[in-house]
Amino acid sequence: MSGILAASVSATAASRQTGHSFIAPLARLRASAEHRQAGGPVRVPGPRPFPHKHSLYQHWHLAAAANRKQDHHSAPATEFPGGNAMVTTRFTRLIGCALPIQQAGMGSASPPELVAAVSNAGGLGMLGTARAGLTAETLPVLLDQVMALTSRPFGVNIIVSPIHLAGQTNRPPLDLRIVTRAARRAKVVEFFYGEPNQRLVDMAHEEGALVGWQVGSRAEAIAAETVGCDFIIAQGVEAGGHVRGTIGTFTLLGEVLDAVSLPVLAAGGIGTRRGVEAALAAGADGVRVGTRFVATTEANAHPDYVQALIDARAEDTVYTGAFSVGWPDAPHRVLRSCLEAAEAASDGPVATIERLGGGAVPIGRYATGVADRSASGSIAAMSLWAGESVSAVTRLQTAADVIAELCGTHDLPNSGAASAG
């Protein structure tokens, strides 16, 4: 095993020095896996994209590709204009997107403009429903805006913790019409922070959507497969925002891959091309990225929040339960600076945000919420969600540029306009 690892690391380093994208080797590995399934010998067609005899992806293929079941909901393989090969994984074939990148929901930080920008760049943009004023009446307005900006697949993220489903004093129960209305227009409906629920999965399927469930344990992944989900997101403790996982991303990924046959995305602390390469090499069918997309021109994050991300590194995040007002018993990862600011603040509201449809909402000390562009007051004391991937946030970028960095597609023609198939 040590020899394989050394060869893999050497090949990966060589690929970075020569500027090769991981797209070509993964496309060839897919062809190799299909050839194996047809009974032929394993060959990697075409010229080797790496100068070394062995590559990280060839080792990944030999160890895993032949044993991974093809998904029945497959979409055609996609290409960049000019015939450049795309990354094709079970996730990209399932969704019909060009690249194995999913944007996290991120509540009001993810407006229709960001969702569409990610999808137009070849990933899967996600509209978050965790925002003030989101109802079965206001959701279709947001969906219309997304659909006006992109014709490519996108998804909707819905929080289904027990508190969200049942409601509480200041929160009404989840209106299940949100699920059905999202499923009628979005390619994907994704659920998070609750035990996988057969009724919710069936509701989304009945309206024609695929269903993803973000999980934090092997047991929860098995439950998601049992109730009929189409893919799973394995979220490790390095993730920003509310965190379901209690162990590291790559440890959890391995446990989930061993337990289920569905496509699996890795989430938590992945914000660089190296991280994406490592996740795919470890067997993931794609990655889920949140923090990097908060610091994009299309996102709806407050400028002070963006600057705080730019100024921070991984060690400046903290896994805590402090911001629990409105959503208790839900651990999360935030910037240490906002925790310190909240500790120093007086009791009562520290800021206000605007509600969908109009009106202001006070944000209390230690309350959950998103510091979006509508926020006013002490932004520094709001819950500034951030994963350990924050080290990779060094400047404000477009969503397309972030995806190009993650996938190494800067040198491919029209990479921001990849076909979704």
C-alpha angles and dihedrals in degrees: 000000000000091000092052092048092049092050090047094051091046092050093047092051091049091051091054092050092052093043096238117163119229089232097086098049093047092050089051091048090055090054089047092052092049090050090052091051089053090057099257128125118273111263132160105223123221130014116330111257091209125065091221124081093239128039133196089247095050089055090047089050095048091049100043120001097080091053099047114100118233113241118244093221095067126161127204118278112260135220139195115246107279095041100278110159119250129216105266119192133153087267096053091046091048095049100031094233126135102231133039094242125118121187116223118244097244097178116239091357086074108065124173090269092062094043091053094043092055093047092046089052091057103266133099111269116207129208111213119217096194095103136112113271097017108150139150086268099048096041095070089055090058092044090052089052092051092048091050089057102042141022092196128099118285136166143218123228117213125188111222106176114148089258092052093047097045100030128218139221096300098023127065119219116273109278102230090209084078089066095049095043091049091048094052093061109021125073091221136034112193127193128203143184102020138081111278107272124207094205094054093047092049092049092055093043092051089059092050102258129131115238129226126182124198110218138184102201144038091247092053091049091053089049091051091053091046094056092050107262116165097217140001135223113211107208119198128202092260091073124112125236119021110358125208096177124083098187134054121291097244094044090051092044091056093049093049095046089053092050106045139039097212124104108275129204123202117228134180130067095004111132107130138066089249089056092050091048091049093050093049091046089052090057104268117145091216144331135255117220128189117152095052091056094052088068096057131110092241095052122096097228120136112256091240090055091050092049091050089055092049091051095048136083131199093272089057092069124086133200105224147143095222100110093064104128105121093010114045126186093026112120117214143175120239139158111284089228093065091049089053091047092050091049089054095045125096122250116273132048116345096185146353132231132193121256123227105261093025139294134090126268121205115228111212127210109284092008123145115246143110125268095228129168092273092060121113131179127040100358090172091064095051122097101279101193115210137159127212088264087077088100087075093056103095103145144358110281141168117263089243091056091050091052091047089054093047093049103032092237099135092110097050119097116255092355091162091060101050115161116251093208 
